Amino acid sequence: MRSVDIVNPVIEEYLRQVAPPGQGVPLEMERLADRRRFPIVGPLVGRLLNVLARSIGAREIFECGSGFGYSAYWFALALPPGGRVTLTEGSAENCASARGFLSRAGLMDRAAIEKGDALEILPRHPGPFDIIFCDIDKRDYPRIHPLMKPRLRTGGLFICDNMLWSGRVADPGRQDDDTRGVRELTRLLHADTELTTSVLPLRDGVSISLKIS
């Protein structure tokens, strides 16, 4: 089974056209991602993250895997004064780029950037967080589940990108570490009685888990 378009390209293009046109810092980031062929959540998911953060009045957000700060931009935009999104990223170059982009957007006062492995950094933060966002190496996805649970407040959201993995998760013949990692996290989230989870077929699949107890 080949990789598939999760959303009909005609529908995705329509959604892009009816949304406000990109401009300023996020457009710069999207163009950089295109030049570098660097994966970002894109503007449709970015707006979803912003809406979700606003909908629960988020003040403390933790990102596991931040790249050069694209998703953090949308989260920071939703935060009130005094709110904070903590970025984690292993690349010094990406950390510097994130700092530059967020500073130019006037949002660096709502962000903290930590260089390193998110799976090592998160245990140093007790929380509680309103949102924990995951976009790390897919083979490591299952490892985030026991780390995020005690740090997410009741009523908080765990959000994870690439949960449909270009359709590869639906192919029984795909048994590579990344595909199996995405499948296993999906299983863990749905099996967890303290969470209620839905996977949206937007872009490459976004899971949203509400901590209910």
PyRosetta script that sets phi, psi and omega in degrees:
from pyrosetta import init, pose_from_sequence

init()
pose = pose_from_sequence("MRSVDIVNPVIEEYLRQVAPPGQGVPLEMERLADRRRFPIVGPLVGRLLNVLARSIGAREIFECGSGFGYSAYWFALALPPGGRVTLTEGSAENCASARGFLSRAGLMDRAAIEKGDALEILPRHPGPFDIIFCDIDKRDYPRIHPLMKPRLRTGGLFICDNMLWSGRVADPGRQDDDTRGVRELTRLLHADTELTTSVLPLRDGVSISLKIS")
pose.set_psi(1, 124.8)
pose.set_omega(1, -179.6)
pose.set_phi(2, -79.9)
pose.set_psi(2, 165.7)
pose.set_omega(2, 173.1)
pose.set_phi(3, -63.4)
pose.set_psi(3, 144.5)
pose.set_omega(3, -175.7)
pose.set_phi(4, -125.7)
pose.set_psi(4, 159.4)
pose.set_omega(4, 171.9)
pose.set_phi(5, -76.5)
pose.set_psi(5, 120.8)
pose.set_omega(5, -179.3)
pose.set_phi(6, -66.1)
pose.set_psi(6, -43.7)
pose.set_omega(6, 177.2)
pose.set_phi(7, -108.7)
pose.set_psi(7, 136.1)
pose.set_omega(7, 174.9)
pose.set_phi(8, -48.9)
pose.set_psi(8, 125.2)
pose.set_omega(8, -176.8)
pose.set_phi(9, -55.2)
pose.set_psi(9, -31.9)
pose.set_omega(9, 178.0)
pose.set_phi(10, -65.3)
pose.set_psi(10, -42.1)
pose.set_omega(10, 178.7)
pose.set_phi(11, -67.0)
pose.set_psi(11, -42.4)
pose.set_omega(11, 180.0)
pose.set_phi(12, -62.3)
pose.set_psi(12, -40.8)
pose.set_omega(12, 178.3)
pose.set_phi(13, -65.1)
pose.set_psi(13, -38.8)
pose.set_omega(13, 176.0)
pose.set_phi(14, -60.3)
pose.set_psi(14, -45.4)
pose.set_omega(14, -180.0)
pose.set_phi(15, -61.2)
pose.set_psi(15, -37.8)
pose.set_omega(15, 178.1)
pose.set_phi(16, -66.4)
pose.set_psi(16, -38.7)
pose.set_omega(16, -176.3)
pose.set_phi(17, -70.2)
pose.set_psi(17, -36.9)
pose.set_omega(17, -177.2)
pose.set_phi(18, -81.5)
pose.set_psi(18, -16.8)
pose.set_omega(18, 177.1)
pose.set_phi(19, -76.2)
pose.set_psi(19, 157.0)
pose.set_omega(19, 176.2)
pose.set_phi(20, -57.3)
pose.set_psi(20, 140.5)
pose.set_omega(20, -178.5)
pose.set_phi(21, -64.9)
pose.set_psi(21, 144.7)
pose.set_omega(21, 177.7)
pose.set_phi(22, -67.6)
pose.set_psi(22, 145.8)
pose.set_omega(22, 177.8)
pose.set_phi(23, -159.1)
pose.set_psi(23, 165.6)
pose.set_omega(23, 175.2)
pose.set_phi(24, 64.5)
pose.set_psi(24, -142.8)
pose.set_omega(24, -173.5)
pose.set_phi(25, -61.1)
pose.set_psi(25, -47.8)
pose.set_omega(25, -179.3)
pose.set_phi(26, -60.6)
pose.set_psi(26, -34.9)
pose.set_omega(26, 177.3)
pose.set_phi(27, -66.0)
pose.set_psi(27, -40.1)
pose.set_omega(27, 175.0)
pose.set_phi(28, -57.4)
pose.set_psi(28, -43.7)
pose.set_omega(28, -178.1)
pose.set_phi(29, -66.2)
pose.set_psi(29, -40.0)
pose.set_omega(29, 178.7)
pose.set_phi(30, -64.2)
pose.set_psi(30, -40.0)
pose.set_omega(30, 178.5)
pose.set_phi(31, -67.5)
pose.set_psi(31, -37.9)
pose.set_omega(31, 175.8)
pose.set_phi(32, -62.9)
pose.set_psi(32, -42.8)
pose.set_omega(32, 178.7)
pose.set_phi(33, -60.8)
pose.set_psi(33, -40.6)
pose.set_omega(33, 178.3)
pose.set_phi(34, -63.6)
pose.set_psi(34, -45.0)
pose.set_omega(34, -178.7)
pose.set_phi(35, -63.6)
pose.set_psi(35, -41.3)
pose.set_omega(35, -176.3)
pose.set_phi(36, -89.9)
pose.set_psi(36, -4.4)
pose.set_omega(36, -173.9)
pose.set_phi(37, 52.7)
pose.set_psi(37, 45.4)
pose.set_omega(37, -176.7)
pose.set_phi(38, -100.1)
pose.set_psi(38, 129.9)
pose.set_omega(38, -176.9)
pose.set_phi(39, -73.5)
pose.set_psi(39, 125.2)
pose.set_omega(39, 172.2)
pose.set_phi(40, -128.1)
pose.set_psi(40, 167.0)
pose.set_omega(40, -177.9)
pose.set_phi(41, -71.1)
pose.set_psi(41, -21.7)
pose.set_omega(41, 179.3)
pose.set_phi(42, 81.8)
pose.set_psi(42, 165.2)
pose.set_omega(42, -172.6)
pose.set_phi(43, -67.4)
pose.set_psi(43, -32.4)
pose.set_omega(43, -179.0)
pose.set_phi(44, -66.9)
pose.set_psi(44, -45.1)
pose.set_omega(44, 177.1)
pose.set_phi(45, -72.6)
pose.set_psi(45, -35.3)
pose.set_omega(45, 177.8)
pose.set_phi(46, -56.3)
pose.set_psi(46, -44.5)
pose.set_omega(46, 178.4)
pose.set_phi(47, -66.5)
pose.set_psi(47, -35.0)
pose.set_omega(47, 175.9)
pose.set_phi(48, -61.4)
pose.set_psi(48, -45.8)
pose.set_omega(48, 178.8)
pose.set_phi(49, -59.3)
pose.set_psi(49, -41.1)
pose.set_omega(49, 179.8)
pose.set_phi(50, -63.5)
pose.set_psi(50, -44.6)
pose.set_omega(50, 179.7)
pose.set_phi(51, -64.0)
pose.set_psi(51, -43.5)
pose.set_omega(51, -179.3)
pose.set_phi(52, -62.9)
pose.set_psi(52, -42.9)
pose.set_omega(52, 179.4)
pose.set_phi(53, -63.0)
pose.set_psi(53, -43.2)
pose.set_omega(53, 179.2)
pose.set_phi(54, -66.5)
pose.set_psi(54, -35.9)
pose.set_omega(54, -173.5)
pose.set_phi(55, -65.9)
pose.set_psi(55, -26.7)
pose.set_omega(55, 179.8)
pose.set_phi(56, -108.9)
pose.set_psi(56, 9.4)
pose.set_omega(56, 179.6)
pose.set_phi(57, 62.5)
pose.set_psi(57, 40.5)
pose.set_omega(57, -175.5)
pose.set_phi(58, -60.6)
pose.set_psi(58, 139.3)
pose.set_omega(58, 174.2)
pose.set_phi(59, -123.3)
pose.set_psi(59, -28.8)
pose.set_omega(59, -178.9)
pose.set_phi(60, -125.5)
pose.set_psi(60, 118.7)
pose.set_omega(60, -177.6)
pose.set_phi(61, -127.9)
pose.set_psi(61, 138.5)
pose.set_omega(61, 177.9)
pose.set_phi(62, -122.5)
pose.set_psi(62, 128.2)
pose.set_omega(62, 177.6)
pose.set_phi(63, -105.4)
pose.set_psi(63, 126.8)
pose.set_omega(63, 172.5)
pose.set_phi(64, -98.8)
pose.set_psi(64, 97.8)
pose.set_omega(64, -175.9)
pose.set_phi(65, 92.5)
pose.set_psi(65, 104.5)
pose.set_omega(65, -172.3)
pose.set_phi(66, -119.8)
pose.set_psi(66, -9.6)
pose.set_omega(66, -177.0)
pose.set_phi(67, 55.1)
pose.set_psi(67, -133.9)
pose.set_omega(67, 179.4)
pose.set_phi(68, -101.0)
pose.set_psi(68, 23.7)
pose.set_omega(68, 165.6)
pose.set_phi(69, 97.5)
pose.set_psi(69, 15.9)
pose.set_omega(69, -175.8)
pose.set_phi(70, -66.9)
pose.set_psi(70, -51.8)
pose.set_omega(70, 178.8)
pose.set_phi(71, -64.8)
pose.set_psi(71, -36.1)
pose.set_omega(71, 178.6)
pose.set_phi(72, -61.9)
pose.set_psi(72, -33.4)
pose.set_omega(72, 176.8)
pose.set_phi(73, -57.7)
pose.set_psi(73, -47.9)
pose.set_omega(73, -176.6)
pose.set_phi(74, -68.4)
pose.set_psi(74, -35.7)
pose.set_omega(74, 175.9)
pose.set_phi(75, -67.3)
pose.set_psi(75, -47.8)
pose.set_omega(75, -176.9)
pose.set_phi(76, -61.0)
pose.set_psi(76, -35.5)
pose.set_omega(76, 179.2)
pose.set_phi(77, -61.6)
pose.set_psi(77, -27.2)
pose.set_omega(77, -178.1)
pose.set_phi(78, -87.4)
pose.set_psi(78, -13.3)
pose.set_omega(78, -172.9)
pose.set_phi(79, -80.5)
pose.set_psi(79, 145.8)
pose.set_omega(79, 173.9)
pose.set_phi(80, -78.7)
pose.set_psi(80, 167.6)
pose.set_omega(80, 173.7)
pose.set_phi(81, -54.2)
pose.set_psi(81, 134.7)
pose.set_omega(81, -177.3)
pose.set_phi(82, 92.2)
pose.set_psi(82, -12.2)
pose.set_omega(82, 176.4)
pose.set_phi(83, -76.3)
pose.set_psi(83, 165.1)
pose.set_omega(83, -177.1)
pose.set_phi(84, -151.1)
pose.set_psi(84, 138.4)
pose.set_omega(84, 168.7)
pose.set_phi(85, -113.8)
pose.set_psi(85, 127.3)
pose.set_omega(85, 178.8)
pose.set_phi(86, -97.9)
pose.set_psi(86, 120.3)
pose.set_omega(86, 178.9)
pose.set_phi(87, -95.4)
pose.set_psi(87, 144.0)
pose.set_omega(87, 171.8)
pose.set_phi(88, -128.6)
pose.set_psi(88, 134.3)
pose.set_omega(88, -175.9)
pose.set_phi(89, -158.9)
pose.set_psi(89, 134.1)
pose.set_omega(89, -177.1)
pose.set_phi(90, -79.2)
pose.set_psi(90, -21.1)
pose.set_omega(90, -176.5)
pose.set_phi(91, -92.1)
pose.set_psi(91, 124.9)
pose.set_omega(91, 177.5)
pose.set_phi(92, -63.3)
pose.set_psi(92, -36.8)
pose.set_omega(92, 179.1)
pose.set_phi(93, -63.0)
pose.set_psi(93, -44.4)
pose.set_omega(93, 179.1)
pose.set_phi(94, -66.2)
pose.set_psi(94, -37.8)
pose.set_omega(94, 177.1)
pose.set_phi(95, -60.7)
pose.set_psi(95, -43.5)
pose.set_omega(95, 179.1)
pose.set_phi(96, -64.9)
pose.set_psi(96, -40.8)
pose.set_omega(96, 178.7)
pose.set_phi(97, -63.9)
pose.set_psi(97, -42.7)
pose.set_omega(97, 179.5)
pose.set_phi(98, -60.8)
pose.set_psi(98, -43.7)
pose.set_omega(98, 179.4)
pose.set_phi(99, -61.2)
pose.set_psi(99, -42.0)
pose.set_omega(99, 179.8)
pose.set_phi(100, -65.4)
pose.set_psi(100, -46.0)
pose.set_omega(100, -179.3)
pose.set_phi(101, -63.3)
pose.set_psi(101, -48.2)
pose.set_omega(101, -177.7)
pose.set_phi(102, -66.6)
pose.set_psi(102, -33.3)
pose.set_omega(102, 176.8)
pose.set_phi(103, -66.3)
pose.set_psi(103, -44.3)
pose.set_omega(103, -179.6)
pose.set_phi(104, -66.4)
pose.set_psi(104, -28.3)
pose.set_omega(104, 178.2)
pose.set_phi(105, -81.9)
pose.set_psi(105, -4.2)
pose.set_omega(105, -179.2)
pose.set_phi(106, 74.2)
pose.set_psi(106, 26.9)
pose.set_omega(106, -174.3)
pose.set_phi(107, -118.8)
pose.set_psi(107, 2.1)
pose.set_omega(107, -174.9)
pose.set_phi(108, -66.5)
pose.set_psi(108, -22.2)
pose.set_omega(108, 177.9)
pose.set_phi(109, -71.7)
pose.set_psi(109, -10.0)
pose.set_omega(109, 177.5)
pose.set_phi(110, -108.4)
pose.set_psi(110, 13.9)
pose.set_omega(110, -175.0)
pose.set_phi(111, -133.7)
pose.set_psi(111, 149.4)
pose.set_omega(111, 171.3)
pose.set_phi(112, -132.0)
pose.set_psi(112, 134.0)
pose.set_omega(112, -176.2)
pose.set_phi(113, -115.0)
pose.set_psi(113, 125.3)
pose.set_omega(113, 178.0)
pose.set_phi(114, -120.9)
pose.set_psi(114, 122.8)
pose.set_omega(114, 179.0)
pose.set_phi(115, -82.9)
pose.set_psi(115, 130.3)
pose.set_omega(115, 177.1)
pose.set_phi(116, 144.5)
pose.set_psi(116, -170.2)
pose.set_omega(116, -178.3)
pose.set_phi(117, -82.4)
pose.set_psi(117, 122.3)
pose.set_omega(117, -178.3)
pose.set_phi(118, -57.2)
pose.set_psi(118, -34.3)
pose.set_omega(118, -178.0)
pose.set_phi(119, -71.3)
pose.set_psi(119, -17.3)
pose.set_omega(119, 174.7)
pose.set_phi(120, -95.8)
pose.set_psi(120, -29.9)
pose.set_omega(120, -177.6)
pose.set_phi(121, -79.1)
pose.set_psi(121, -41.9)
pose.set_omega(121, -176.1)
pose.set_phi(122, -55.6)
pose.set_psi(122, -42.8)
pose.set_omega(122, 179.4)
pose.set_phi(123, -60.3)
pose.set_psi(123, -18.5)
pose.set_omega(123, 178.2)
pose.set_phi(124, -82.6)
pose.set_psi(124, -5.2)
pose.set_omega(124, -179.2)
pose.set_phi(125, -114.2)
pose.set_psi(125, 110.5)
pose.set_omega(125, -177.3)
pose.set_phi(126, -72.9)
pose.set_psi(126, -19.9)
pose.set_omega(126, -175.6)
pose.set_phi(127, 79.0)
pose.set_psi(127, -153.4)
pose.set_omega(127, 1.6)
pose.set_phi(128, -77.7)
pose.set_psi(128, 148.5)
pose.set_omega(128, 177.9)
pose.set_phi(129, -105.7)
pose.set_psi(129, 148.5)
pose.set_omega(129, 174.9)
pose.set_phi(130, -79.2)
pose.set_psi(130, -35.7)
pose.set_omega(130, 178.8)
pose.set_phi(131, -140.0)
pose.set_psi(131, 135.8)
pose.set_omega(131, 167.1)
pose.set_phi(132, -120.2)
pose.set_psi(132, 124.8)
pose.set_omega(132, -176.9)
pose.set_phi(133, -111.1)
pose.set_psi(133, 137.4)
pose.set_omega(133, -176.2)
pose.set_phi(134, -123.0)
pose.set_psi(134, 126.4)
pose.set_omega(134, 174.4)
pose.set_phi(135, -151.7)
pose.set_psi(135, 50.1)
pose.set_omega(135, -179.1)
pose.set_phi(136, -92.8)
pose.set_psi(136, -172.6)
pose.set_omega(136, 175.0)
pose.set_phi(137, -57.1)
pose.set_psi(137, 132.7)
pose.set_omega(137, -171.3)
pose.set_phi(138, -64.1)
pose.set_psi(138, -31.8)
pose.set_omega(138, 179.3)
pose.set_phi(139, -64.1)
pose.set_psi(139, -22.0)
pose.set_omega(139, -179.4)
pose.set_phi(140, -94.1)
pose.set_psi(140, 1.3)
pose.set_omega(140, -176.5)
pose.set_phi(141, -53.3)
pose.set_psi(141, -45.0)
pose.set_omega(141, -178.0)
pose.set_phi(142, -60.5)
pose.set_psi(142, -25.6)
pose.set_omega(142, -177.0)
pose.set_phi(143, -70.7)
pose.set_psi(143, -18.9)
pose.set_omega(143, -178.1)
pose.set_phi(144, -76.0)
pose.set_psi(144, -25.2)
pose.set_omega(144, -172.6)
pose.set_phi(145, -59.0)
pose.set_psi(145, -53.5)
pose.set_omega(145, -178.8)
pose.set_phi(146, -70.8)
pose.set_psi(146, -18.8)
pose.set_omega(146, 179.9)
pose.set_phi(147, -82.0)
pose.set_psi(147, -38.0)
pose.set_omega(147, -175.3)
pose.set_phi(148, -80.8)
pose.set_psi(148, -30.4)
pose.set_omega(148, -173.2)
pose.set_phi(149, -53.5)
pose.set_psi(149, -53.5)
pose.set_omega(149, -176.8)
pose.set_phi(150, -73.7)
pose.set_psi(150, -8.0)
pose.set_omega(150, -176.7)
pose.set_phi(151, -104.2)
pose.set_psi(151, -2.6)
pose.set_omega(151, -179.1)
pose.set_phi(152, -102.5)
pose.set_psi(152, 127.3)
pose.set_omega(152, -178.7)
pose.set_phi(153, -70.3)
pose.set_psi(153, 155.4)
pose.set_omega(153, 171.0)
pose.set_phi(154, -61.2)
pose.set_psi(154, 130.9)
pose.set_omega(154, -173.8)
pose.set_phi(155, 90.2)
pose.set_psi(155, -3.1)
pose.set_omega(155, 178.2)
pose.set_phi(156, -86.8)
pose.set_psi(156, 170.3)
pose.set_omega(156, -175.5)
pose.set_phi(157, -119.9)
pose.set_psi(157, 133.5)
pose.set_omega(157, 166.6)
pose.set_phi(158, -104.4)
pose.set_psi(158, 122.2)
pose.set_omega(158, -176.3)
pose.set_phi(159, -121.1)
pose.set_psi(159, 133.6)
pose.set_omega(159, -177.3)
pose.set_phi(160, -133.8)
pose.set_psi(160, 134.8)
pose.set_omega(160, -179.5)
pose.set_phi(161, -92.6)
pose.set_psi(161, 164.1)
pose.set_omega(161, 175.2)
pose.set_phi(162, 62.9)
pose.set_psi(162, 33.6)
pose.set_omega(162, -175.1)
pose.set_phi(163, -82.2)
pose.set_psi(163, -4.9)
pose.set_omega(163, 171.5)
pose.set_phi(164, -110.8)
pose.set_psi(164, -10.7)
pose.set_omega(164, 167.0)
pose.set_phi(165, 48.2)
pose.set_psi(165, 51.4)
pose.set_omega(165, 179.6)
pose.set_phi(166, 55.5)
pose.set_psi(166, 29.7)
pose.set_omega(166, 178.7)
pose.set_phi(167, 84.3)
pose.set_psi(167, -5.0)
pose.set_omega(167, -176.5)
pose.set_phi(168, -65.0)
pose.set_psi(168, -27.5)
pose.set_omega(168, -179.6)
pose.set_phi(169, -62.8)
pose.set_psi(169, -23.2)
pose.set_omega(169, -177.6)
pose.set_phi(170, -89.2)
pose.set_psi(170, -1.1)
pose.set_omega(170, -178.1)
pose.set_phi(171, -100.6)
pose.set_psi(171, 108.1)
pose.set_omega(171, -178.6)
pose.set_phi(172, -59.2)
pose.set_psi(172, -22.8)
pose.set_omega(172, -179.7)
pose.set_phi(173, -77.1)
pose.set_psi(173, -13.0)
pose.set_omega(173, 179.9)
pose.set_phi(174, -87.6)
pose.set_psi(174, 110.6)
pose.set_omega(174, -177.8)
pose.set_phi(175, -126.1)
pose.set_psi(175, 24.9)
pose.set_omega(175, 176.2)
pose.set_phi(176, -71.5)
pose.set_psi(176, 162.0)
pose.set_omega(176, -174.2)
pose.set_phi(177, -60.8)
pose.set_psi(177, -38.7)
pose.set_omega(177, -178.1)
pose.set_phi(178, -66.7)
pose.set_psi(178, -47.0)
pose.set_omega(178, -179.6)
pose.set_phi(179, -63.8)
pose.set_psi(179, -42.3)
pose.set_omega(179, 179.0)
pose.set_phi(180, -65.1)
pose.set_psi(180, -34.3)
pose.set_omega(180, 178.0)
pose.set_phi(181, -63.9)
pose.set_psi(181, -42.4)
pose.set_omega(181, 179.0)
pose.set_phi(182, -66.2)
pose.set_psi(182, -43.5)
pose.set_omega(182, 179.0)
pose.set_phi(183, -60.5)
pose.set_psi(183, -43.1)
pose.set_omega(183, -176.1)
pose.set_phi(184, -67.7)
pose.set_psi(184, -40.8)
pose.set_omega(184, 177.2)
pose.set_phi(185, -63.6)
pose.set_psi(185, -39.3)
pose.set_omega(185, 177.7)
pose.set_phi(186, -59.5)
pose.set_psi(186, -42.9)
pose.set_omega(186, 179.2)
pose.set_phi(187, -63.8)
pose.set_psi(187, -44.9)
pose.set_omega(187, -179.1)
pose.set_phi(188, -61.2)
pose.set_psi(188, -42.4)
pose.set_omega(188, -178.4)
pose.set_phi(189, -65.7)
pose.set_psi(189, -43.5)
pose.set_omega(189, -179.3)
pose.set_phi(190, -71.0)
pose.set_psi(190, -28.4)
pose.set_omega(190, -179.0)
pose.set_phi(191, -82.4)
pose.set_psi(191, -14.5)
pose.set_omega(191, -175.1)
pose.set_phi(192, -79.3)
pose.set_psi(192, 115.7)
pose.set_omega(192, -176.8)
pose.set_phi(193, -74.7)
pose.set_psi(193, -10.2)
pose.set_omega(193, 176.7)
pose.set_phi(194, -89.9)
pose.set_psi(194, -1.1)
pose.set_omega(194, -179.4)
pose.set_phi(195, -126.6)
pose.set_psi(195, 151.3)
pose.set_omega(195, 165.2)
pose.set_phi(196, -122.1)
pose.set_psi(196, 129.0)
pose.set_omega(196, -166.3)
pose.set_phi(197, -126.2)
pose.set_psi(197, 141.3)
pose.set_omega(197, 171.3)
pose.set_phi(198, -135.6)
pose.set_psi(198, 143.1)
pose.set_omega(198, 177.0)
pose.set_phi(199, -110.5)
pose.set_psi(199, 120.7)
pose.set_omega(199, 179.6)
pose.set_phi(200, -92.9)
pose.set_psi(200, 130.5)
pose.set_omega(200, 177.7)
pose.set_phi(201, -81.7)
pose.set_psi(201, 59.1)
pose.set_omega(201, 177.8)
pose.set_phi(202, -110.2)
pose.set_psi(202, 130.1)
pose.set_omega(202, -175.0)
pose.set_phi(203, 54.9)
pose.set_psi(203, -110.4)
pose.set_omega(203, -177.8)
pose.set_phi(204, -105.9)
pose.set_psi(204, 18.1)
pose.set_omega(204, 179.0)
pose.set_phi(205, 93.9)
pose.set_psi(205, 122.6)
pose.set_omega(205, 179.6)
pose.set_phi(206, -125.8)
pose.set_psi(206, 122.0)
pose.set_omega(206, 175.5)
pose.set_phi(207, -94.5)
pose.set_psi(207, 141.6)
pose.set_omega(207, 177.0)
pose.set_phi(208, -127.3)
pose.set_psi(208, 118.5)
pose.set_omega(208, -179.8)
pose.set_phi(209, -117.7)
pose.set_psi(209, 123.4)
pose.set_omega(209, 176.5)
pose.set_phi(210, -96.0)
pose.set_psi(210, 126.3)
pose.set_omega(210, 176.5)
pose.set_phi(211, -80.4)
pose.set_psi(211, 114.9)
pose.set_omega(211, -174.0)
pose.set_phi(212, -100.4)
pose.set_psi(212, -12.3)
pose.set_omega(212, 177.0)
pose.set_phi(213, -158.4)
pose.dump_pdb("model.pdb")
